[in-house]
Amino acid sequence: MKPADPSFPPVRRLGLGDLPHCLDLAQDRSWPREERKWRLLLENGEGFGIDAPDGGGLAGTVVLTRYGRTAAAVGMMLVASRYSGRGLGRRLMNHVLAEAGDATLFLCATEYGRLLYEKLGFETAGVVEARVGRFDTGDDPYGGPGTGRTASRLAEPARDLAALCALDVEVFGADRSRLLTRLFAFAEQVRVVERGGGITGYGAAWRSGDRLFVGPVVAEDDETARALVTDLTRDADVRIRIDIHHRHQELISWFAGRGLAQASTTAFMVHGGRVLPGDRSRLVASFMSALG
């Protein structure tokens, strides 16, 4: 790997004023211009960038999202196509590694970026599969009154946020309360499933561009996950995307039967060979790849 070109300015912190340049950079790399997604990440996390020496916006970006002091996600690592191979990706990642300190760091890597991450000490711990399509809830929806099956209900911040955050920290192993508090305003809807007087699963659906993203989804079993996804997508008039972890093979088959085809796969990678905290078996789907 070549060292970073010294003609580039140093890494700097990004703000919302950089949002147009982030969108331009994403488009340059054939990513969609997802303004709502970038805005959430820049407001909830720490964006870093390198300015293009030709004055043409940003040469590269990366976003670090902290979950308390114990864990952090890396996302939106992009380098402009005209500056590929000049060491900017390594410079941005080294900056993030220094900023993250002792936190357990993780990310989702495409084949394009995986080699760099491996050289920086990241190891593959799993696979995340993006499923996309028109979701078929069927004539006999999964769950609901009178079906005898698991049903979800709309979550209410005042009533459910504390319990939802408590469940999430068990599963994710880190404090995502700041992000989950924001979720209620960001998402189209947040739903929960209750059993025995407590919340045993939750899910959200949010729009970006011409798609409805389903995630995060946390569920104690497949039945709970199916009920949440069905209710979250019941009236959707656009294509659905869900980023599901490969360990949930039965659910992946169920999604395929309901019209969601495999769009891509990414490697879920953790830095330094660390063991992730929490009970990840109940983490069905990610919020988005940039947030782990």
Secondary structure as GFF3:
##gff-version 3
##sequence-region A 1 292
A	DSSP	beta_strand	12	13	.	.	.	ID=ss1
A	DSSP	three_ten_helix	16	18	.	.	.	ID=ss2
A	DSSP	alpha_helix	19	28	.	.	.	ID=ss3
A	DSSP	alpha_helix	35	44	.	.	.	ID=ss4
A	DSSP	beta_strand	46	51	.	.	.	ID=ss5
A	DSSP	beta_strand	58	67	.	.	.	ID=ss6
A	DSSP	beta_strand	71	79	.	.	.	ID=ss7
A	DSSP	three_ten_helix	81	83	.	.	.	ID=ss8
A	DSSP	alpha_helix	88	100	.	.	.	ID=ss9
A	DSSP	beta_strand	104	109	.	.	.	ID=ss10
A	DSSP	alpha_helix	111	119	.	.	.	ID=ss11
A	DSSP	beta_strand	122	133	.	.	.	ID=ss12
A	DSSP	beta_strand	153	154	.	.	.	ID=ss13
A	DSSP	alpha_helix	157	172	.	.	.	ID=ss14
A	DSSP	alpha_helix	177	186	.	.	.	ID=ss15
A	DSSP	beta_strand	189	195	.	.	.	ID=ss16
A	DSSP	beta_strand	198	208	.	.	.	ID=ss17
A	DSSP	beta_strand	211	219	.	.	.	ID=ss18
A	DSSP	alpha_helix	222	233	.	.	.	ID=ss19
A	DSSP	beta_strand	239	245	.	.	.	ID=ss20
A	DSSP	alpha_helix	249	257	.	.	.	ID=ss21
A	DSSP	beta_strand	261	271	.	.	.	ID=ss22
A	DSSP	three_ten_helix	280	282	.	.	.	ID=ss23
A	DSSP	beta_strand	283	285	.	.	.	ID=ss24
A	DSSP	three_ten_helix	289	291	.	.	.	ID=ss25
###
